[in-house]
Amino acid sequence: MSSRAMMERDRASAALGMVVQRDEPGLAVVSMLVRDDMTNGFAITHGGLVFALADTAFAIACNEDESVTVAAGADITFLASTRAGQTLTATARRVVRSGRTGLYDVSVVADDGTAVAEFRGRSISTRREPPATG
């Protein structure tokens, strides 16, 4: 399954306005404009949405062949807050892939270059069939 086909069916990422900037085996870049409805009670970007952006980039980077590859786990460290109107960009890179498992690092930066978060994802390739296209 190609990550392109996966993203065509990804309604969550589409609803959040995510845009795939780069899609290569083991590498992905995804951006998202922070909207007012993406902020928390402190008027800063909700951490779960920063995680979602990083997770989408991770998913694209680790789905590099016909296997359905999913997250086995992930951790995130928040480094700086952002606000509505800023564009966040997540860059995911494969660290290692061995057998059915992989390790990927994702850096999230704001449009002014500020480091926003560092995410580390662990993947596992499954034996699942991709959903039917249509």
JOPE-V53862 format. One record per residue. N is the residue number from 1. SS is DSSP state (hx for helix, st for strand, lp for the rest). Layout:
# JOPE-V53862
n = [N N]
ss = [SS SS]
This chain:
# JOPE-V53862
n = [1 2 3 4 5 6 7 8 9 10 11 12 13 14 15 16 17 18 19 20 21 22 23 24 25 26 27 28 29 30 31 32 33 34 35 36 37 38 39 40 41 42 43 44 45 46 47 48 49 50 51 52 53 54 55 56 57 58 59 60 61 62 63 64 65 66 67 68 69 70 71 72 73 74 75 76 77 78 79 80 81 82 83 84 85 86 87 88 89 90 91 92 93 94 95 96 97 98 99 100 101 102 103 104 105 106 107 108 109 110 111 112 113 114 115 116 117 118 119 120 121 122 123 124 125 126 127 128 129 130 131 132 133 134]
ss = [lp lp hx hx hx hx hx hx lp lp hx hx hx hx hx lp lp lp st st st st st st lp lp st st st st st st st lp lp hx hx hx st lp lp lp lp lp st lp hx hx hx hx hx hx hx hx hx hx hx hx hx hx hx hx lp lp lp lp lp lp st st st st st st st st st st lp lp lp lp lp lp lp lp st st st st st st st st st st st st lp lp st st st st st st st st st st lp lp lp lp st st st st st st st st st st st lp lp lp lp lp lp lp lp lp]
